[in-house]
């Protein structure tokens, strides 16, 4: 995951952080005497979050060891929560702080694609998930192995009485064995239409959906602060995304557009996808074309018809 653009940070020594840290959204970093990055966190109220760190450090344990090593705190202020979440996620994965939980990186991931058969039923196709490149189609779920994918699909089929034979995971013709046990609603026996079976399948998979990228190129999410909580808090910020790849956060629109227009490697990250998708869904940011800067329609907004 590429390192995001580091915006100007407020630097405090550990002794003054509890009193002087800003009370606004942002990302904070703990450094040791040797300038080693110890921890990265985010909050919508940095000072309150830092005070909770120091309070928790009164109890013996790993957190006390962490806070005992902190000599400097850097506070990177953001216009809102979306920026704080995106920057924190990228920093943890790109800057490797000592005390943050290590992110598990699978060498290979599997996902589910849907394909319609000759009778109109959607089949689930297990496929390799490539983290780079364009996102031209929606897929469902990310799994460490094909076995985990198939186990999850079988569990959904049991819960929703879906037919594994229709889905492509049970060989044979005619009614399946699960239908004989009343565990399949009968798509394989002509008792359920393709439309009804497909609707239940899609409803079951919806929480796992990784949406196709709906734009022809990169976009900027423009996030404006709701109120000025600190003199250094930016009035607005621009988060650059391309095919769900997070490319950085900028205080200036021209810098964000320059990054959006530049050639870059695209790498999918599940956590930044979830953060960005929630921002689209909640209509938390304006959407701008990454090439022209013009406003775009938000296809995932709350007023968008399904």
Secondary structure, 3 states (H helix, E strand, C coil): CCCCCCCCEEEEEHHHHHHHCCCCCEEEEEECCCCCEEEEEEECCHHHHHHHHHHHCCCCCHHHHHHHHCCEEEEEECCCHHHHHHHHHHHHHHHCCCCCCCCCCCCCEEEEEEEECCCCCEEEEEEEECCECCCCCCEEEEECCHHHHHHHHHHHHHHHCCCHHHHCCCCCCCCCHHHHCCCCCCHHHCCCCHHHHHHHHHHHHHHHEECCCCCCCCEEEEEECCCCCCCCCCCEEEEEEECCEEEEEECCHHHHHHHHHCCCCCECCHHHHHHHHHHHHCCCCEEEECCCCCECCCCCCCCCCC
